[in-house]
């Protein structure tokens, strides 16, 4: 059997990076069932709502306007889930690029000694298959949710600005 000698450290190989990101706590949320993923996002909004309520209560104008106070707090509670989703999207996009590339950039002992190693064809085929059929749908799903939340946040902040400055 022809064994390939790979100079890339174990933790920097794209397939191992994919497995480690799949087992991470927050970054692995999109892999779970959609109802669990959405429930976690909703709970994240709910948990950030009290913080947004406290911050909004500091405004003298909003303290006297109950509708504006609640609406601004609800709209502001979308910011943390958006940041969380953006972080997830960046991590999955990084793994996607590493799996899709024909070569692996790696560091042996530090940032100053970067090397490039060409993947063998069988590694490339396996990595490409994982990138296209497992990682790409996750990236698209996260991107759709981010776009939806940005649309909701922009619409609500537009409504707030029209409501306040009427």
SULNOR-V341663 format. One record per residue. N is the residue number from 1. PSI is psi in whole degrees, 0 to 359 (NA if undefined). Layout:
# SULNOR-V341663
N_PSI ; N_PSI
This chain:
# SULNOR-V341663
1_134 ; 2_104 ; 3_132 ; 4_129 ; 5_117 ; 6_122 ; 7_349 ; 8_129 ; 9_151 ; 10_316 ; 11_352 ; 12_3 ; 13_135 ; 14_321 ; 15_322 ; 16_324 ; 17_320 ; 18_316 ; 19_323 ; 20_324 ; 21_330 ; 22_333 ; 23_0 ; 24_167 ; 25_296 ; 26_323 ; 27_336 ; 28_1 ; 29_316 ; 30_343 ; 31_333 ; 32_172 ; 33_147 ; 34_322 ; 35_325 ; 36_318 ; 37_313 ; 38_323 ; 39_319 ; 40_321 ; 41_319 ; 42_318 ; 43_326 ; 44_318 ; 45_317 ; 46_320 ; 47_331 ; 48_346 ; 49_315 ; 50_323 ; 51_317 ; 52_325 ; 53_317 ; 54_316 ; 55_317 ; 56_330 ; 57_343 ; 58_346 ; 59_128 ; 60_323 ; 61_314 ; 62_336 ; 63_331 ; 64_354 ; 65_98 ; 66_318 ; 67_311 ; 68_321 ; 69_311 ; 70_318 ; 71_317 ; 72_321 ; 73_318 ; 74_318 ; 75_321 ; 76_334 ; 77_354 ; 78_346 ; 79_314 ; 80_315 ; 81_326 ; 82_317 ; 83_320 ; 84_315 ; 85_322 ; 86_321 ; 87_319 ; 88_316 ; 89_317 ; 90_318 ; 91_315 ; 92_326 ; 93_321 ; 94_313 ; 95_321 ; 96_315 ; 97_320 ; 98_320 ; 99_327 ; 100_339 ; 101_155 ; 102_345 ; 103_162 ; 104_124 ; 105_130 ; 106_165 ; 107_132 ; 108_315 ; 109_349 ; 110_182 ; 111_342 ; 112_353 ; 113_51 ; 114_140 ; 115_164 ; 116_133 ; 117_129 ; 118_131 ; 119_142 ; 120_160 ; 121_319 ; 122_326 ; 123_317 ; 124_316 ; 125_316 ; 126_316 ; 127_319 ; 128_320 ; 129_315 ; 130_319 ; 131_316 ; 132_326 ; 133_345 ; 134_316 ; 135_318 ; 136_316 ; 137_326 ; 138_316 ; 139_316 ; 140_320 ; 141_314 ; 142_319 ; 143_320 ; 144_319 ; 145_318 ; 146_314 ; 147_319 ; 148_314 ; 149_324 ; 150_319 ; 151_314 ; 152_316 ; 153_316 ; 154_319 ; 155_317 ; 156_320 ; 157_328 ; 158_316 ; 159_319 ; 160_315 ; 161_324 ; 162_324 ; 163_318 ; 164_319 ; 165_33 ; 166_NA
